[in-house]
Amino acid sequence: MRKGKKAASPAFVTSNPHKFAEAERVLKQFGVIIRHARLSCPEIRGEEPAVIAADSVRRLICKVEPPFFVEDAGLFVGALNGFPGPYSAWALGKVGLGGLLRLMEGARDRRASFRSAVALFDGKGVRVFEGEARGRIAFRARGENGFGYDPVFVPEGFRETFAEMSGARKDALSHRRKALEGMARFLLKG
Ligand code: ITT
């Protein structure tokens, strides 16, 4: 457990309770306590999580009391030229994990990465923090923990999927933790 200077309590603007729970768990370790602003913010179409998150946070200025942050994340599969990437939530809703596994049938290169970008507005300016977790797509869905694509994502150096790991183990490896850690260090410096 890391202890540091007390930072202001930022709001996480997200409609996804799983993302909020992960962020709360990670940031608590840095002494950063967050509030949940349960809003969904329309996202621009784009490839880069950092660009999408920065745009979303800018559109919330004047609507949410600073400091606040948003996070954009997605699963980028090499053999599918980065799909579903920015369409991760949409693709999961449309075809589910089964649909992704069918697209990957016969694919020998199963490399993929989760990418996260956290965009913070601290009342003065916008800062973006990024994180990536590399791994591969499993041959079948395994595990009950986590959310989204966790049952089909095997992080580099492991055999288990994120969904077969404890929350603490996922946090140690995850794209979201890496991006949030960048934000926590920035907040604690300020
Ligand atoms: P908000 O935009 O309201 O925060 P969202 O669920 O739409 O919620 P994203 O656009 O960032 O959030 O996430 C896109 C999808 O990518 C998400 O719904 C999951 O299906 C998937 N995803 C993101 N991070 C994940 C993770 O850590 N584990 C598994 N799937 C993840």
Boltz pocket constraint, residues with backbone or C-beta under 6 A from the ligand:
constraints:
  - pocket:
      binder: B
      contacts: [[A, 13], [A, 14], [A, 15], [A, 16], [A, 19], [A, 39], [A, 40], [A, 41], [A, 71], [A, 72], [A, 73], [A, 74], [A, 75], [A, 85], [A, 86], [A, 88], [A, 89], [A, 92], [A, 114], [A, 146], [A, 147], [A, 148], [A, 149], [A, 150], [A, 174], [A, 176]]
      max_distance: 6.0
